[in-house]
Amino acid sequence: MTNLRIGRRAALAGGVAVLASPAVARAQADPIKLATLTPLTGAGGSYGPSMAKVAATVVEGVNKAGGVNGRRVVLVSEDDQTSPEAAVRAARKLIDVDKVSAIMGTWASSVTTAVAPLCWESKTFLCTVSGADSITLLPHQGFLVRTQPNSKLQVTRVGEFILSLGAKKVFTMIPQTPFTQSTFDILNAVLPKSGATHQSLIYDDKKTTYRTEVDQALRTSPDVILANGYTPDTVVLLKDLYRAGFKGKILGFAYSINQKLVDQVGQNEVVEGVYTFAPASAEDSTAYDKVKAAVGSSNPDPYTSQVYDHINMVLMSMAIARDSSGVAIKDNIRKVTQGGGKTVDNAVDGIKAITAGEKIDYTGASGPCDFDERGDIVDCKFRYEQIKAGKFTVVKIA
């Protein structure tokens, strides 16, 4: 009788196990959901499609190689429209409906500032290419890293480059953005060290002409103007500077003064000689070669390189954790990029190494992805170009 009762209990326990195993198997087989939130339209619309495409290509490769810990990855792509309001709506959908573990690729600083609280409140990990200093000062609790250098690093390098052009009088023209005041503060500190003066104004980026603002700037007799807006307003500003007969040097960020701007201006003389500045991709790296192949471009922009790094870091962080949650990504992303071990440049190789019990050290298309405690990238190279006959010519990478 005793043996019979034990047998029945064993059988009952076995039955429960049999009943439970399909649910466990389903949970293990559920796809991992991740998202890109990039500017497919709006002021950043020339960058977002390529950013989303490179992430999708990486996910496709990982799925073909067996996924992450045997689970397929689903990537959802949403358009933030380069608008904080649209970005918040899209982020709520990604978090509440799609249940993604990570959002990657937010571009405009205003967008990232609006979306970040939704991410840390829901424990959704956020990777961004936005540069405003204020972003990593938010109470994000570790649920955020950015591969874009912060305003302090970027504007300090801008100031140093302006001085290398021999500038003595610098004037900055900029719309109101999260990095406007920090831009002024940094240039006011950097430029006087070498005897240059700095003046500035904030303009309305929705205006159809800036002739009044241009006249105000030219009254100070600047030898360099820093045009620090986005592409649509910078098109108008450059035309007005040309019509006003400005003969000095013009410098702008490459996210604004790009091929789209040159095409929109339509007159080479308006943009001839203009300098641009941007964080540089690691152009001599094998990861950068993979980005070029993924997007079909010989010169992909730095934001696309950074999103390539975002998706690879996130996938390998989940592989190390054997968990797909935002918390797991937060707790393990630095183990991927700063843990020492085997150097890898893609998630497929990284996941294989992790599965084999090896430590890894990811070096990506934007360079070494080493983050400080706030989530800021520690350092990177910068690319300086000048427009000559409608073409961008490299001045230096340093």
PyMOL commands that set and color helices and strands:
alter all, ss='L'
color gray80, all
select helices_A, chain A and resi 2-29+48-64+84-97+109-122+133-136+151-164+180-194+211-218+231-243+259-265+268-271+286-295+302-321+326-337+347-355
alter helices_A, ss='H'
color red, helices_A
select strands_A, chain A and resi 32-38+73-79+102-106+125-128+144-146+169-175+197-203+224-227+249-253+275-279+342-344+360-364+367-368+382-388+391-397
alter strands_A, ss='S'
color yellow, strands_A
deselect
rebuild
show_as cartoon
